[in-house]
Amino acid sequence: MKQVIFFLFILAYAKTMAQTAVTSKNNNPVFKGWYADPEGIIFDKTYWIYPTFSAPYADQVFLDAFSSKDLTNWTKHSRILDTTGVKWAKRAIWAPSIIKNKNKYFLFFGANDIQNDQEMGGIGVAVASKPEGPYKDYLGKPLVDKFHNGAQPIDQFVFRDKDGQCYLIYGGWKHCNIAKLKPDFTGFVPFKDQTIFKEITPENYVEGPFMFIKNNKYYFMWSEGGWTGPDYCVAYAIADSPMGPFKRIGKILEQDPKIAVGAGHHSVIKVPDSDTYYIVYHRRPLTETHANSRETCVEEMHFDENGFIKPIVITNEGVKPHIIK
């Protein structure tokens, strides 16, 4: 009898240790490999992350995607878009942004890293019938291929407003533009003053814009600092309209010299029918010095009683499993 009791005790202890091991598992980075500029989104109760494949430009010529039912176990979907299928994209592609529209999935991306209006490249659009692709070039040319208001045509984000109107928010080189997309995403609708691109650049903006709505307020977020350095970070502003004006409130995501550096270029996931928000971002491990050694991580994002975003603590533990109901 004593042997049976001892055996049952050992089984119970082993089960407890196994459960402890699961709950204490480090979930950051959320998947293996060097990936940056992640856009997180939910499609059909599934979490998706669309990141940049972080590599030298000669190798950064495709995009992978990752899906998860619980925000912890991820499935890789390889090469959902490749520059071999985008005739005008000859150099790197990066910073994807995705939106579902009329049962199609539209993936916006930057390509070629153009430095002036004479070079071919800019912001493109690809389309697929499933979130995992494969994606095909939608326009056969860039959607934006020139510098407007000083903004390099990179770091695109597609924002859907409460009335269903979709906007393209984008820009590098410390300038950010907003433009109204046509319903079919083939071009733009002029604003009332007949302009196409309006500048909404807040103080200290560098790149990586993102926008979401909470309590009828427009939260505009962006990256500051240099992406290759430890000072890369995320700041934000709040306004009553997607047009702003956006007055910078402060930083909410930055390096922790004990955890990682270069924390930035993010996105935000809101879990449906809940007040749970996650920030998806990239960072550089302390063991790495190469600019492209960036990994994708997730933390929970919280707000204070006034609606301001609380500073985010970057961790190795990441977030707990969360299945969408």
C-alpha positions, 0 to 999 in steps of 0.5 A: 500500500505504501508503494502505491501511495508513493507511486501516486505521489510521484505521479502527482509531483511530476504532473505539477512540475510539468504544468509549472514548466508549461506556465513558466515557458518563455514565449518571447520571441514568439517564433524562431528566426529573424523577423521584424516590423510585425503586423498582428491581426485576427482573422476568423478567431485566429491570430496572424503575424505578418513580419519582415524577413529580416536579412540583407536586402539581397536576401529580403525578397519574400514574406512569411506569415505565422498563425496561432489559435492561442497566441503561443503555438505558431504555424509558419506559412512560408513565402506567401509573397515573393518578388519573383511574382512582383515584376517591379520589385527588384530589391527588398520587400518589408513592413507588410500591412494586411486588411480583409476586404470583400472576402479578399485579403490585401497585403500592402508592402514596401519594395526597393527602398527608393531614395528619390522619385526617379527610382522604381519602387515604393508601396505595392499591393498584393491580393489573395483569397486566404490569409496564408496566400499565396499573394499575387501582385494586384496592380502590376505597379506601385500604389505610391511611387513618389515622395509626397510631403517629404515622406519616403513611400515605406512603412505602410499601414491600412486603417479602417475607420468607423464608417468603413473608409480605409486610409493608407498611413505611411512614411519614412524619413521623418514624415507621415502621410494619410490618404483615402483609399478607393473601395477597391484599393486601386488608388486614392480618393481626393480629400475635399480640397482635392489633395491626395496626401495629407501630412499628419507627422507628429513630433519626433516621428521617424517611421512605422505608423499604426492607428487604432480606435478606443472609446472614440479616440484615435490612437496614433503610434509610431517609431522613433530613433534609428532602427539599427540602434538601441534607442529605437522605441515607440511613442504615441498621440491621441486625437479626435480624428484620423487626420489629427492633429496629433500631439505627442504624449510620450514613449510607451515601448523601449529597450531594457538593457537587461532584456533586449534593445532596439524595441520598436516598429510595432502593431496592436491586436485587440481581442474581439469582445474584450478589453484585452490588447496586445502589442506586437513588436521587434527587438534585438537580443543582447547577444546580437550586434548585427542590424538584421538580428531582430526577433518578433515579440508580444506583450500585453498592453494596458491603459490607465483610468484616463485612457493613456497607454501605460509604459510596456515592460518588455519580457522574455515570458511574453503573454499567456495562451489566449484562445479567442471565444 
